[in-house]
């Protein structure tokens, strides 16, 4: 998001963004390919549960990084316009291609949602994230008005209520994607505003240990749910975006990378700038069955547990790389020209001189030759 700005950002933080999107694409491999429902073999089912378990971690990381930047900067409409142009153009291009070339085309409901992808939750993440951006200046007012202790207490309250207690069956304290994104924003703002004790290595080790606990707990929860159905426990809770191991790992990772010495690697920043586009392509409801079920063939791959890990790794990388290349082309051919046009349309007009007052040139006039 924001290709030009991303080129000047801290590459260590941008590398964390890339890792988050890799985790999200890995999640799409398992979920959108119908694999978890079609893997008859126990070994394949176990591997896919673990392999796709970090997807919601990637979502949390993606929100945390965006919130970290927003908490440190001033709200600008141009940034929001850039995201809207990216979402609309990607959705419309895919919709047009599907209407022209997909057998049977696209039904009316999907066409409507794809044409208005933000307001119809065609991409659930986009709808919630755009609202978070709009609310960000008001959240920043709250953050600046709180003391450090009040800020930390608020984070602790929402963490216990919406993360820890979410693991208990039938307990629901009003959390949804919007409230959770605000909670992540508060956590990222805390990291941005206040120095935290500990080294980057210590925070990074904590993040890795918690990340390892996510797939392990997902497998354990799956076995518990299968062997004790009376508990009515949903094993997805331990790897959801609210899950304690998931969010703690994401936050610890953010602290670790912000404590590292800033770097500038142009290639990393360019690839990171395309991450949002990777999501818009791999999670597009029109083409994701085509990508994961037809082209990648995840269900077929699940029938061979010995080669499944290599298939998953290879095609996660292929889909990620292909989507990145497509996004970089779209950015150059569509995003930049449309943003330049918008800059001309929305550029502030120069103030007119007051009546009766002589105009004062901003610099010495250049003599005519």
Residue, then its C-alpha position, 0 to 999 in steps of 0.5 A: x500500500x503506497x508504493x512510492x512511500x514504501x520505497x523509503x521505509x525501514x526494510x526490516x519492518x517491510x520484511x516482516x510485512x512480507x513474512x505476514x503475507x507469506x503466512x496469509x497465502x499459506x492459509x489460502x492454500x489450505x482454506x481456499x483449495x478445499x484441502x482441509x475438507x478433502x484430505x482423507x489421509x490423517x497425515x495430510x490433514x495434520x500437516x495442512x492444519x499446521x501449515x495453514x495455522x499462521x494465516x490469522x497471525x499474518x492478518x494481525x501482523x499486517x494490521x499492526x504494521x499499518x497501525x504502527x505507521x498510522x500512529x506515527x504520522x498524520x492522516x492524509x486523504x491521499x493514502x486512503x485514495x491510494x488504497x481505494x484505487x488499488x482495491x477497485x482497479x484490481x477487483x474491476x480488472x479481475x471482474x472484467x477478465x472473468x466476464x470475458x473469459x470464464x466459462x459461464x461468466x459471473x453471477x449478478x450478486x458476485x458482479x455487484x460485490x466485485x464492482x463495489x468491493x469495499x462497501x460490500x465486504x467483497x474482501x472482508x479485510x479491506x472493508x474493515x481496514x479502510x474503516x480503521x484508516x478512517x477512524x485512525x485520526x480519532x484513535x490517535x486523539x484518544x491515544x495522545x490523551x491517555x497516560x502510558x498507564x491508562x493506555x497499557x490498562x486498556x490494552x490489557x482489558x481488551x486482550x483478556x476480554x477478546x483474546x484470552x476469554x475467547x478460548x472458552x466455549x460460548x463466551x462472547x464479549x462483543x469482539x468482531x473484526x472491527x473492534x479487534x483491529x482497533x485493539x491491534x491499533x492500540x497495541x501498535x500505537x503503544x509500541x510506537x509511542x513508548x520505549x519497551x525494555x528488552x533487546x531485539x533478540x529477546x523479543x524476537x525469540x519470544x515471537x518465534x516461540x509463540x509462533x511455534x506454539x500456534x500450529x502445535x496448539x492447533x493440532x492439540x485442539x483438533x485432537x481434543x475436539x475430535x476425541x471429546x465432542x461433548x466439550x463443543x470446542x471449536x479448534x479454530x479458536x486457537x489459531x484465530x486472529x484473537x487467539x493469545x499465542x497468535x496475537x502475542x507472537x505478532x506483537x512481540x515480532x513488531x517490537x523486535x523489528x522496531x528495535x533492530x537497526x533500520x535498513x534500506x534494501x530497495x528490493x525488499x521494499x519493492x516486494x513489500x509494496x506489492x503485498x496488499x496486491x498479493x492478498x487482493x489477487x489470491x483472496x479474490x472470490x471470483x478467481x480463488x477457486x480457479x487458482x487453488x482448486x484448478x491450477x494448484x490442485x490442492x485437493x489432489x495433492x492432499x492424496x499424497x502425504x509424502x509429497x504434500x509438504x513440497x507441493x504446499x511450499x512450492x505453490x505457495x511460493x509460485x502463487x506469491x511470486x506470480x501475484x507480486x509480478x502482476x501487482x507490480x505491473x498493475x501499479x505501473x500501468x494503472x495505479x500511478x497514472x490514476x494517482x497522478x490524475x487524482x493529484x491534479x484533480x484534488x491538488x489544493x488551488x492557490x489562494x486568490x489575492x485579496x481585492x485591492x492588494x498587489x500580487x507578490x511573486x514567490x521568487x524573482x521573475x525570470x527575464x524574457x529572452 
